[in-house]
């Protein structure tokens, strides 16, 4: 008897677990959502693109700082614009779509777990997901990944449901969600679920049977309806220019070459995975081993295979790709949450209580982090003395120091870790580890992220504030510095230039900002007095002589 047959298969989860998850999400996310300014480059380029679209009334062709921006489709920009119109043009509104889709992913996990097993299993999966480190970070990031991850996860979860139910409706949900994922960020939205489904079919020797039972006509039609409208419109209007920018540069190009210096070795995503799944990483190795040992007729075997393949194929895929950023593998965290929940629901308390491995990993990974956070305000001046990179030196030399509130959060996290490892790893410990995760996220978001935002973005915010006071007809130039946060916070577009195309300020007044290190390339500018010099950045207002 399968898991699917053992339940009543409710299609809607009862309100109480959803309310519990929503309350947890609201407490964990909303108070800290706007606590730090938007970070350059990714957050502010997406937020600025959304603002440009809204201000210009241009809903087809994304523009950033007045220039066409073909890097990503506009769906997430529409969501940001909706939030801007309600909450104002600020970091809270820019990040709110990511926060909402993080909650929606947790609710999908809750619904999925309830359908295949029980309400408690669904709630556990969602709780593990929400309290994972990088899930919390991405919920606070004005980028596309939290939205994309919702559609990738939902397509794979509905695929599992369809395999067990053969419901036509579940198959259509798979197709629609894959198409929607393509409309969010491009081909990767379909490539990842497709690879997972094919490899799982080959592993279980059910691929041919699965392919024969798919309602292809309906699924392909729905997939194309969800995926293609914007691509067709933009291709008709811009043709090869769009194809080159979007397909070659930002999809194939990222795979073939490290863009913007974002590279890494073969171990890059292994380290990212270990850190990003805290505090739950302690249970991941045992969860994978248990899944691999399960017989194929075990009720959890199909879900476990999907989860393991989901994790492994994404890590391999982005390890092979040359451009690497930590959030590129973030679509795997719903699979990780399911894998850990299955492990905790199958093991016996006494067998886990006798195992010291999981506790040792918790101690090794989390307790040193807690002590580092407790000591961070005290050791920060010492850490800055060992910095050698000129840009980093300029940033840390600002009169901005970490608050001792970081230490208080670290003490609370340390207490929760000690409390969590004193019980058997079963349902009680699931809640305790979730509390560790909540405190870990809160420490980083309220303490470290707030401090990092102040430190790194203070010069940009100061320049943006000054630009707001300049005459509206004065042109603004940026010399070799693409800082969309300046455009976002000042409400002024700037012209990105090099030495060869920099205009002659003797012919007209202008403002120009740049990095300290670039000043040597403009000797005539060295004779001028800067309006702002902070954190390695300069702002000049140049007026033509009388």
N, C-alpha and C positions, 0 to 999 in steps of 0.2 A: 504494500500500500504506500503510495507516495504522499509526501507532505501536502500536496495540493488536494488530495482526496481526504485527508484527515481533518480539514478545516471546512468551515462554512463558506469560505471565500468571500468575505464582505468586500464590496467595491469601494466603500467609504469608511474610513476609520472613525471611531467615536470621537466626539468633540473633546473629551477630557484629555487624552494624550496630546492632541494637537495644541490645546491651550497650554499644557505644561511645557511643550517644546517652544511655543511662541513666547511664553514668559521667560524661559531660560535664554532664548535668543535675544529678547529685548533687553534683559539685564546685562548680558554679556557683550552686546554689540552697540546698541543705540547710544549709551552715554559716552562712549569713546570714539564714535564714528567721525566726529569733526574735531577731535582734540588736537590733531596735528594738521598743519597745512598740507596741501597736495604736494607730492614729491616730483621733482624732475627726474626722468624725462617722461616715463610712460603715463603716469597718472595725469599730468597736466596736459600732455598732447591730446589725450582722449577727451578730457574735460573741455579743453579749448576748442576742439573740433565740434563737440556738441553745442557749445555756445555760438560758434560761428554759424552753424546750421540754423539755430534758432533765431539769431539776430538778422541773418540774411534771408530767412524764409526759404532756404535752399535745402530741400528734403531728399534729394537724390544723390548729388555729388558732395561728399564730405570735403570741407575745407578747414585747414588749420592755419591760423595767423594769416588768413587771406589767400593761402595757396592750396590748390587741390591736393587732397590727402587720400590716396587710393589704398592705403595699407590695410584697412579693415572695412568690412561692410558696416552699414550705419545703424543696425538694430539697437545696439547698446546705447548709441548716441541719442536715439529717440527716447529711451528710458531715462537717460540723464536729463534730457530737456524737459520731460514731464516732471521730474523731481525739482529741477531748477524753477519751473513755473510755480510750483507749490511752496518750496522751502527757501527760494532765493538762490543766487549764484554763489555757492560756497562749497567747501569740501564735504560737508555733511550730505548735501544733495547729490554731489558727484559720486559719492561712495554708496549711496542708499541702494541703487540697483544690485550691486554685488551683495550687500547684506540681505536683501529680500530674496535673491535667488539662492543664497546659502540656506536660508530658512526653508525655501521650497524644496531644495534637495533633501533636507532632513525629513520633511513631511512625506516626500516620495519614498524614502527609506522606511519610514514608519508604516506607510500604507502597504508597501511591498512585504515587509516582515510580517505584518498582520495577516496578509492574504496567504502566505506560504507556511506560516507556523502559528504565531500567536501575537497578541497585542504587546506582550512583554518583550518578545523577540524584536518586534519592529521598533519599539521604544528604545530598547538597548542599542540597536544599530544606529538609530538617529542620535542618541546621546553620545556614543563614542565618536561619531562623525563630527558633531558640533564642538567637541572639546579637544579635537586634534589641533596641534599648533598651527600648521599652515592654513587649515580651514578658517581658523579665526583671523589670521592675517589677511587672507584673500577677501574675507567678508568686509574688511576695512580698506580695500584697495580699489581705486577708481579705474580698474582695468577690465578686460573682457572675460577673464577666465572663470570667475564664479558663475557667470551667466552661461558660458559655454559648457561648463562641467555639469550643470543641471540637465541639459539636453542630452549629453553623452551618457550620463548615468541613467537617465530615465529610459533611453532607448535600449540599453543593455538589460535593465531590470524588467522592462516589458517583454524583452526577448525571452528571458527565463520564464516569465508567466505564460507567454504564448507557447513555448515548448511543452509546458505541462498542461495547459488548458486547450490548446489548439483553437482558441477563441479568435474569430476574425477581427474583433475589435482590438485585441491586444496586438495583433500583427500590424494593424493600421497605426497604432500608437508608436510602434517601433519605427515604421517608415517616416511618420510625421516628425518624430523627435530627431531622427538622423538628418532629415532635410532642414529642420530648424537649426540644428547645430552648424550645418554648412552655411546658413544665412548669418550666423553669428560671427564666425572667424575664418571660414573658408573650408577647403577640402578635408582638413584634419578632423572636422566634426563628423565626417562619414568614414574616414579611413580607419580611425581607432575602433569604433564598434564593429566595422566590417572585418578587420583583422582578428579581433577577439572571437567573433562568431565563427569564422572559418577555421581558425586554429582549434577552438573547442570542438567543432564538428569532426575535424581530423583526429583529435585525441580520443574522442568517444566513439569514433567510427560511425557517426550518424549524419555526416555532412550531406551525403546524397539523399537520404531520406528527408532531411530538413529542407533541402533545396526543392524537392518535389512537392512539398506540402505548403510552401509559401504562396499566398495569393498574389502572384507577381503583378498582374495588371493593376489591381487596386493599390498595391504598395508603391509601385514605381510612379504611378500617377500622383499619389499623395506626396511622395518624396520630392518630385519635381516641382509641384505646386509650392511646397514649403521652402525649397532651396533656391530656385532659379529666378524669381521675379526681379530682384534688384540687379543681379548679374546681367540679365538680358537688357534691362534698361540702360545700365551704365555702359555695356558693350556697344549697344546701338548708338549711343551718344558720343563715345570716346574711343571705341574700337581698339586698335593695337596699343595705344598709349596706356589704356587701363590694363590690357592683358600683360604687357611688359612689366608694369609697376606691381600689379597684384600677384600674378602667377609667377613670373620669373624672379623678381627682386625679393618679394616678401614671403614666398612659399618655397620655391626651389632654391633661391639664393640663400635663405637661412639654413637650409639643409646642407648646402655645399660649402659654405664659408661662414666663419664666425663674424657676425655683424656687430658693429659698434663695440668691438672688443669683448663680446660675451662668448668666450670659449671655455673649454675645460677638458680634463682627461677622462679616461674610461671610468674612473671611480667617482666622478662628479655627482651623478644622481644617486649613487649608493649612499654617499654622505648626506645629500639632501633628504633622501628617504628616511634615514635614521633620525635626523633632527626634526623633520617636518611632521612625523607621526607621534612625537612625544605628547603625552606621557605613555602612550599605548605601545610604543615600539617594543617594550619588554615582552609583549605577548605575541608579536608578529611571527618570530621563528617557529614557536610551538604551534601556532595556528596553521602555518603553511605545512609543517610536517604532518600534523593531524589530517589535513585535507588530502595530502598525497597518499596517506596510508589507507584512506577510506575505500571500501569496495564500491564498484560502480553502481550497485543497487542500493546504496545507502541513501536515505531521504535527502541529505545535504550534499551529496556528491556533485550533482550538476551545478548547484550554486557555488560550491567550493572551486570546481574547475574553472568556471567563468571568472571568479574573483582572482584566482592565482594567475590565470592567463592575462587578465586585465592589467594586473600590476606588472607582470614581467614584460609583456609586449610593449607597454608604454615606456618603461624604463629603457629597454633595448632600443626602441625606435628613436627616442630623443638622445640616447647616448651616441648612436650612430650619427645623428644630425650634428653639424658643426657649431651652430649657434645654440648656446645653452643659458637658460635662466631658471632659477629654482621653481617658478610657478608653471613651467611647461609640462611637468608631469602631474599637475594637481588634479587631473580628472580621475586619478586612481583612488582617491581617499574614500569615496563611497564603497568601493570594493574592499579596501582595507577594513573599514568599519564592519562590513558584513562578515568578513573572514574572522575577525576577533570575536564578534558576537556569536558566531557558530561555535567557535572554540569554547567560549565560556558556557554555552548552553549544553555542551556535550560532556565536558569533563566532570569528574566526581570531585567533590570538595577535598576528600582525604588524599587523593592522588596529587592534587595541586599543592595542598598544604605541605606535603613532604618534599616538594621540589623547591630547591633553592635558586634555580637558574633565573626564573623571572624576577625574583626579589633582588638578586645580584645585579641584574641589568637595570632595574629601577634605581638601585643605589648608585651604580656607576654613572648613569646618565643624568639623573635628575638632581641628586643631592649636591654634586659640584656646581651645577647651574644655580641652585638656590643660594649657595654660599657666595658665588660670584656676584649675584644680584644684590645680596645683602651688603657686600663690600664695595660695590661699584662706585658709589659717590666718593668713597675714600681713596680708591685706587685709580680713579679716572685721571687725576693730575700726573700720576706716575706713568700711566699708559701713554699719555700724550707726549711725554719726554722721549719716547722711543720711536716716534713717528718720523719718517724721513721723506715721504713724498711731498713736494712743495704745495700742491693743492690741499692735501690733508692738513699740513701744518697751518696754512692760512685759515682753514675752517676752525680748527681747535683753538687757535689763538684768540678767538672772539671771547668776550667776557660773558660766556654762557656756561653754567655748570649744572650737573645733574642734581635733582632734588633728592633729599634724604627719604622722601616717600617711597622711592624705589627700594630702599632697605626694608621698610615696613612691609611692602608687598612680598619681598623675598623671605622675610621671617614667616609670614603667613603661609607661603608656599612650602617652606621647609617643614613647618608643623604638619601640614596636610600630607606631605610625603611620608613622614614618620608614622602618622596615623594610618595611612593606607597600607603600609607593608606589614602591619601588625595583625592583619586578619587573613583568612584564607581567600584565595583568588576565586571568588564566586560572585553571586549577585551583590553582596554587601560591598565587596571590593570594587566592583564595577562602578558603583556610586562614588566610592572614595577616590578612585582614580580619576573619575570625571571631575570631581572637585579639585584635584591636583591640576588637571588640565585647565579648568576655569581660572584658577588662581595664577597659573603660568601665563595664560593669555592676558589676563588683566594686568599682571606685572609688566609684561612687555608693552602692552598697548597704552596703559595709563602712565607708565614710567619711561621706558626706553624709547618708545615711538614718539611720545610727546617731546622728550628731550632731543631726539634725533631730528625731529621736524623743526624745532627751534634752531638747532645748531646749523643744519644744512640749508634751510630755506630762509633764514633771517636776512642774508644779503639780498636775495631775490625779492622778498617782501618789502624791504626798505627801498629798493630801486623802483618797484612797482608803485609804491606809495608816492614817491617823488615824481614819477612820470605822470601821475594823475593831476599834478599841480601845473604841468607845463601847458602852453597853448595847444588847443586841439589841432591847429593847422601845422604845428611843428613836426616834421618827420623824425622818426626814431629809427636808429640803426643799431644793429648788433654785429660786432666784429667777431666772426668765427665762433659764435656762442649761440647755440640753439636752446633757449631757455623758455619753453612755453608757459611756465608759471608766471613769468613777467607779463606776458600778454593776458593771461587769465585774470590775474589779480589787479592789473592796471586798467583793463578794459581797452587797451591800445595795442594795435598791431605794430610790428616792427619789421624792418627789412634786414634780412640776414645777408651780410656782405663779406667780401674778402678785400685785400688791399687793392686789387686791380679794379674793382667796381665801386670803391668808396667815393662818394661825391665830394666835391670841394665845398667845405663849410664857409669859405669866404663869399660864396655866391648866395647862400641862404642859411638861416639859423637851423640848427639840428641838435638832437641829443644822440649820444652813442654810449653803449655799455659793452664791456669786454672783461676778459680775465686779466689779472696782473701780468701774467706771463706773456701776454700778447702785446703789451705796451711797447716792448722793445722793437717791434716791427713797425711802429708808427712814431718815429722820432719827433715829428711835428706836434703830436698830441702831448708829448711829455712836457711841453712848455705851458700847457693849460692846467688850471686848477680843477680837480675833480669835485663834483657835488657830493659824491659818496665814494668812500673807499672802505670796504668791509669784507672780511672772509675771502679775500683773494679776488674780489670783483670791484670794478670801477664804473662810475657813471659820470659822464661829462655833458654839460650843456654848452654848446658852441654858438656864439652869436657873431654874425659878420661885422667887421669893423665899420664905424660911422664914416 
